[in-house]
Amino acid sequence: MVALEADKFLNELGRLFERTKVKGSVSITMKRSNLKPRKSRHPNSDAVYHCLIRATDGKKKVTTTVSGKDHVRFQGSYGTILKAHMDNLKRREKTKSAKAVKKPGS
C-alpha cells in the first residue's frame, strides 16, 4: 500500500477512476484514527484525530491521512473528483412489480 500526501492521493484517485472507466470499480474507505501505537492506547482527551482514507481498484491500493485542520479543503477537492468521474452511472429502469400493476375494473 502506498501512503501519499493528500494532493498526490487525489491525483492517484483520479487515475484509479480513469483506469476503471470501462470495466471495474473503485472502493474507498474512510476511518477515524488518532495515529497512536497500540501499546499506548489510553483514553486521551488531547488526542488529535486524523481521517485515514484508502482507495483500491482491486490491483492498486493508495492511502492518505487528513488532519482535522485540512479536512475542509480535502473534502472539497474529493467531492469535485467524485462528481467528475460519476458520469458513467446509469439510472436503473423501473420494473412494474405484481403489486404495482392494478387490474382494470377493481
TINU-729135 format. One record per residue: x, y, z of N, C-alpha, C in turn; residue in three letters; residue number from 1. Coordinates in pm, 1 decimal. Example, Ala and Ser with C-alpha at 12.3 -4.5 7.8 and 13.67 -1.06 7.14 Angstrom:
REM residues 2
1319.0;-569.0;780.0;1230.0;-450.0;780.0;1320.0;-330.0;780.0;ALA;1
1285.0;-225.0;708.0;1367.0;-106.0;714.0;1290.0;3.0;787.0;SER;2
***
This chain:
REM residues 106
84.7;-116.8;0.0;0.0;0.0;0.0;89.2;122.9;0.0;MET;1
53.7;217.3;-80.8;133.0;337.9;-96.3;70.0;449.4;-13.3;VAL;2
145.8;506.3;82.8;96.8;619.6;161.6;140.7;748.5;92.6;ALA;3
45.0;834.6;63.5;72.2;956.4;-11.6;24.4;1078.7;64.9;LEU;4
72.3;1194.6;21.5;18.7;1319.7;73.1;-119.4;1339.9;11.8;GLU;5
-197.7;1429.9;69.9;-337.3;1447.1;28.4;-350.5;1483.5;-119.8;ALA;6
-270.6;1577.4;-169.2;-281.4;1619.1;-309.5;-242.5;1506.9;-405.1;ASP;7
-136.5;1434.5;-373.0;-94.5;1323.1;-458.0;-197.6;1210.9;-453.7;LYS;8
-259.2;1191.8;-336.5;-364.5;1091.2;-324.1;-482.0;1123.8;-416.3;PHE;9
-521.9;1249.8;-419.5;-633.5;1290.6;-505.0;-600.2;1270.7;-652.7;LEU;10
-475.9;1299.2;-692.0;-433.7;1275.1;-830.9;-439.0;1126.3;-863.3;ASN;11
-390.7;1044.2;-770.6;-389.6;899.9;-792.5;-532.1;843.6;-792.4;GLU;12
-619.0;901.2;-711.8;-758.9;859.0;-710.3;-823.6;886.0;-846.1;LEU;13
-792.6;999.6;-905.5;-841.8;1029.9;-1039.9;-792.4;928.6;-1141.3;GLY;14
-667.7;886.8;-1127.7;-612.5;785.0;-1218.8;-682.8;650.3;-1199.4;ARG;15
-714.3;615.3;-1073.4;-786.2;490.3;-1048.2;-923.0;493.0;-1116.5;LEU;16
-991.0;605.7;-1107.2;-1120.9;618.2;-1173.1;-1106.8;608.2;-1324.4;PHE;17
-1002.6;666.1;-1380.9;-981.5;659.5;-1526.2;-955.3;515.7;-1571.2;GLU;18
-877.0;440.2;-1492.8;-845.8;302.1;-1528.9;-969.5;213.5;-1527.1;ARG;19
-1063.7;244.5;-1439.0;-1181.9;159.3;-1424.9;-1303.9;217.6;-1494.9;THR;20
-1283.0;306.8;-1588.0;-1395.0;373.5;-1655.1;-1476.9;275.1;-1738.4;LYS;21
-1411.1;186.5;-1810.7;-1481.4;91.9;-1896.4;-1530.2;-28.4;-1816.5;VAL;22
-1443.3;-82.0;-1732.1;-1478.6;-202.1;-1657.3;-1410.7;-197.6;-1521.7;LYS;23
-1485.3;-229.2;-1417.7;-1428.0;-235.9;-1284.5;-1490.1;-134.5;-1191.0;GLY;24
-1436.5;-131.3;-1069.7;-1489.0;-39.0;-969.5;-1376.3;7.3;-878.5;SER;25
-1402.0;114.8;-807.7;-1307.1;169.7;-711.2;-1375.3;167.6;-575.6;VAL;26
-1306.2;114.1;-476.9;-1359.2;107.8;-341.4;-1283.5;207.7;-254.8;SER;27
-1358.3;292.3;-182.1;-1298.0;395.0;-98.0;-1349.3;377.5;43.6;ILE;28
-1257.5;379.0;141.1;-1296.8;369.8;281.2;-1236.6;485.8;358.1;THR;29
-1310.7;531.8;458.4;-1263.9;638.5;546.7;-1278.6;590.8;689.9;MET;30
-1178.4;623.5;771.8;-1179.1;576.6;909.1;-1113.0;679.6;998.8;LYS;31
-1172.6;705.8;1114.4;-1112.2;798.4;1209.6;-998.4;727.4;1281.7;ARG;32
-888.0;795.9;1297.5;-770.9;737.4;1361.6;-697.6;845.1;1438.6;SER;33
-637.4;805.6;1551.9;-555.9;902.5;1624.4;-407.2;877.2;1603.4;ASN;34
-372.7;780.8;1518.3;-235.4;751.7;1477.2;-142.3;726.1;1595.1;LEU;35
-190.0;655.2;1695.7;-107.9;618.5;1810.7;-71.7;471.2;1799.1;LYS;36
45.5;432.6;1849.6;77.4;289.9;1852.8;-20.7;216.8;1945.1;PRO;37
-42.6;90.6;1922.6;-140.0;14.7;2000.7;-103.0;6.0;2148.3;ARG;38
23.2;6.1;2182.1;66.0;-9.1;2320.7;20.8;107.9;2407.1;LYS;39
12.5;226.0;2352.1;-21.5;343.9;2431.7;-163.5;392.6;2404.2;SER;40
-254.6;300.3;2387.0;-393.4;339.0;2358.8;-471.1;359.3;2488.1;ARG;41
-439.9;463.7;2557.8;-515.1;501.7;2676.5;-602.4;620.4;2640.1;HIS;42
-719.0;631.2;2703.4;-804.5;746.8;2671.6;-730.7;878.2;2694.4;PRO;43
-728.1;959.8;2592.6;-656.1;1086.0;2599.0;-746.5;1194.4;2542.2;ASN;44
-781.0;1291.0;2625.2;-870.1;1396.3;2578.4;-799.5;1492.9;2483.3;SER;45
-666.8;1493.8;2482.7;-591.0;1583.1;2395.8;-557.9;1519.5;2260.9;ASP;46
-612.9;1402.3;2234.1;-579.8;1331.6;2111.0;-630.5;1408.9;1989.5;ALA;47
-544.6;1421.3;1891.3;-580.7;1485.0;1765.0;-614.2;1372.8;1667.6;VAL;48
-734.4;1376.2;1616.1;-777.2;1270.3;1526.8;-750.9;1307.9;1381.6;TYR;49
-718.2;1204.9;1305.8;-696.2;1217.3;1162.5;-794.9;1125.2;1093.1;HIS;50
-815.9;1147.7;966.8;-901.0;1061.3;886.5;-810.0;979.4;794.7;CYS;51
-816.6;849.1;809.2;-739.1;757.9;726.0;-826.2;721.0;606.5;LEU;52
-778.8;751.2;486.9;-857.2;729.0;365.4;-781.5;632.3;276.0;ILE;53
-851.0;527.5;234.5;-791.1;426.3;148.2;-875.9;410.4;23.2;ARG;54
-809.2;383.5;-87.8;-879.4;358.7;-214.1;-809.3;244.6;-286.6;ALA;55
-887.1;159.8;-351.2;-830.8;49.8;-426.7;-920.9;17.2;-545.4;THR;56
-857.3;-33.7;-650.2;-933.3;-83.0;-764.7;-920.5;-234.2;-775.2;ASP;57
-870.6;-297.8;-672.0;-850.8;-441.6;-671.7;-706.7;-479.5;-697.8;GLY;58
-634.9;-395.9;-770.4;-494.6;-421.9;-800.5;-403.3;-324.1;-729.1;LYS;59
-436.1;-198.5;-735.1;-351.8;-95.2;-676.5;-421.9;-33.4;-556.8;LYS;60
-346.4;-12.1;-448.8;-401.1;47.9;-327.5;-325.9;176.4;-296.6;LYS;61
-398.8;279.7;-257.1;-338.0;405.3;-214.6;-405.5;448.9;-85.3;VAL;62
-331.5;521.5;-3.5;-384.6;567.7;123.5;-327.4;703.9;158.7;THR;63
-398.7;776.8;242.4;-352.1;905.2;292.3;-417.1;931.1;427.0;THR;64
-362.3;1026.0;499.7;-423.5;1071.7;623.8;-449.0;1220.9;611.1;THR;65
-564.2;1263.8;661.8;-602.5;1404.4;655.5;-628.4;1451.1;797.8;VAL;66
-564.0;1560.3;836.3;-582.7;1612.9;971.4;-713.4;1690.7;979.4;SER;67
-753.9;1720.3;1100.9;-877.0;1795.3;1121.3;-872.0;1934.7;1062.8;GLY;68
-753.0;1992.8;1057.3;-738.5;2128.2;1002.6;-757.8;2131.1;851.5;LYS;69
-714.8;2026.0;784.7;-715.8;2023.5;638.5;-838.6;1955.3;579.0;ASP;70
-929.9;1906.9;662.8;-1038.0;1825.2;608.9;-1134.3;1903.6;519.6;HIS;71
-1154.5;2031.4;543.1;-1248.5;2108.6;460.6;-1195.1;2123.7;318.1;VAL;72
-1068.3;2157.9;304.8;-1007.6;2172.4;172.6;-1004.0;2037.6;100.3;ARG;73
-966.5;1932.0;173.7;-958.9;1799.2;114.0;-1097.2;1753.2;68.6;PHE;74
-1198.8;1774.2;152.3;-1333.1;1728.5;119.9;-1387.0;1798.0;-4.9;GLN;75
-1354.0;1925.1;-21.8;-1396.3;1996.3;-142.1;-1333.3;1938.6;-267.4;GLY;76
-1203.8;1912.4;-262.0;-1133.9;1854.1;-377.5;-1180.9;1711.8;-404.2;SER;77
-1203.3;1637.0;-298.5;-1250.5;1499.0;-308.3;-1388.4;1495.1;-374.8;TYR;78
-1476.7;1584.0;-334.2;-1609.9;1591.3;-393.5;-1605.9;1625.8;-540.4;GLY;79
-1515.6;1715.5;-577.9;-1500.8;1753.4;-718.6;-1457.8;1634.0;-803.0;THR;80
-1364.6;1555.6;-752.1;-1317.0;1437.2;-825.2;-1429.2;1335.0;-838.7;ILE;81
-1504.3;1312.9;-731.3;-1614.8;1217.0;-739.0;-1719.9;1260.8;-840.5;LEU;82
-1754.8;1388.3;-841.0;-1854.6;1437.8;-936.0;-1806.0;1425.5;-1079.6;LYS;83
-1677.2;1447.5;-1100.8;-1622.2;1440.9;-1236.2;-1623.0;1298.9;-1291.7;ALA;84
-1610.8;1198.4;-1204.4;-1599.6;1061.2;-1252.0;-1725.8;978.7;-1230.9;HIS;85
-1833.5;1040.1;-1191.5;-1959.1;967.5;-1174.2;-2050.5;983.5;-1294.9;MET;86
-1996.7;1022.6;-1408.7;-2079.4;1047.6;-1526.2;-2123.6;920.3;-1596.6;ASP;87
-2061.7;807.4;-1570.4;-2098.0;683.6;-1638.6;-2206.0;605.0;-1566.4;ASN;88
-2254.5;656.2;-1455.6;-2359.3;585.2;-1384.4;-2489.2;592.6;-1463.5;LEU;89
-2559.5;481.9;-1467.8;-2685.5;476.3;-1540.8;-2799.5;460.0;-1440.8;LYS;90
-2911.7;520.7;-1474.2;-3029.7;503.7;-1390.1;-3085.7;363.4;-1411.1;ARG;91
-3132.7;305.5;-1302.6;-3194.9;174.2;-1313.3;-3333.6;189.3;-1373.1;ARG;92
-3367.8;98.1;-1460.7;-3501.0;100.5;-1519.2;-3598.5;42.7;-1418.2;GLU;93
-3706.9;114.5;-1396.3;-3806.8;68.6;-1300.9;-3889.5;-41.8;-1365.0;LYS;94
-3904.2;-150.3;-1292.8;-3986.7;-260.1;-1340.6;-4117.6;-258.5;-1263.8;THR;95
-4221.9;-295.9;-1330.2;-4352.1;-300.0;-1265.1;-4363.8;-430.9;-1187.5;LYS;96
-4384.7;-418.5;-1058.6;-4399.9;-538.9;-977.8;-4545.3;-584.9;-982.2;SER;97
-4571.1;-702.6;-930.9;-4706.1;-758.8;-932.8;-4800.9;-675.0;-848.9;ALA;98
-4753.4;-615.9;-742.3;-4837.9;-534.5;-655.7;-4870.5;-400.6;-721.2;LYS;99
-4781.0;-348.2;-799.0;-4799.9;-216.8;-859.2;-4896.7;-221.0;-976.7;ALA;100
-4907.1;-334.2;-1042.6;-4996.0;-346.8;-1157.6;-5136.8;-372.8;-1105.9;VAL;101
-5229.1;-281.4;-1134.4;-5367.7;-296.9;-1089.0;-5452.5;-349.8;-1203.9;LYS;102
-5546.3;-430.9;-1165.7;-5637.5;-485.0;-1265.5;-5741.0;-379.3;-1301.2;LYS;103
-5772.7;-365.6;-1428.1;-5878.3;-269.5;-1463.8;-6013.3;-320.7;-1414.2;PRO;104
-6090.5;-232.3;-1355.9;-6222.7;-267.8;-1307.4;-6224.3;-296.6;-1158.9;GLY;105
-6114.9;-287.6;-1089.1;-6119.9;-311.4;-944.8;-6108.4;-184.4;-866.8;SER;106
***
